Amino acid sequence: MTSTTFPAEALDWLTVWQGVRGLVLDGNRHLLRRLTDGGHAVFALTDDSAQVPRLQRLRNVTPVVARPEAIPTDPFTFEVVFAHQSLHRFDAAQALPQIARVLRPGGCLSASYLIRDDSVPWVRRLAALLRRYDPMAMRGDYGHGSLSALENSKYFPEVEQRAFRVWRTVSREDLQALVRAQPLAGHLDQSQLAQLLDQVSDLYDGAVRPGENLRLPFQLLCWRAWVSHEELTSPVSIPDNALEIHL
C-alpha cells in the first residue's frame, strides 16, 4: 500500500476534525502512520497478537487485541472509528452496535475502500484482452459491497459518501507483473503466457506517450456514518478476556 492510497483531501474528509482520538479497525499500519503524522492519537484494533510488536513501534498508537464485534473500551471513547478495506471482514450485526457504543455523541464511522476504476479506455482494453483467456479476469471483489450495511443501520441513520480519484504509475514491467499475478496465468502454458504478455506489451506501447509511464486509475470510496445512540437501550456486556491493551 503506497502513500497515494489516501490523498490528503480524502484523509481530511475521513478524520473530520484536527487532533482526533480514533480507533482503527484491523490495525492498518499505513492508515495509522498517516493519522499519527497528522497529529491524531489512535488505538489500533487487531485480532492478531503477532502484529502487536510492530504496532507498538508506531508513535501515538495503542494496540488493542480484540475483534470489532467485542470492542473492550468504555462507551463514548472515540470521536472517529476508521475501517479501511476491512468492513466486509466483520459481522455487521454485531460490530456496528459495538462501534456505535464506543463513539462519542456526534462521532462517526469513517469507512473506505480503494477500488480499480475501469472507466479509463486502456484499462477496459486490458480487461477485454484478459477475458479472452478467462471471463472472470479483473472482476475482483474488493468487499466494498459491505458499505451498504451502513445505509440500513439504525445506529448510523445519517451517511455521507465521497469518491476520490487515485492514480498509480505503472511501467511495462509492472503491467506484466499484474497479469502474471492474475489467476488465469496459472492455467496457461509457457507459450500461451508469452503470447499474452506480448499482447499486453503491445497494448501498453499503444496507450503510453513516449518517455512516460501509464497511470492506473483507482477510486477511493469514502463513507462517513454518523452515530445515533438512541437505539442503545441496554449496556453491552464485554467478556473479561476480551481486553488486551499493550502499552
Secondary structure by P-SEA (a helix, b strand, c coil): cccccccaaaaaaaacccccbbbbcccaaaaaaaaaaabbbbbbbbccccaaaaaaacccbbbbbccccccccccccccbbbbcccccccccccaaaaaaaaccccbbbbbbbbbbbcccaaaaaaaaaaaaaccccccccccccccccccccccccbbbbbbbbbbbbbcaaaaaaaaaaccccccccaaaaaaaaaaaaaaaaacccccbbbbbbbbbbbbbbbbbcccccbbbbbccccccccc
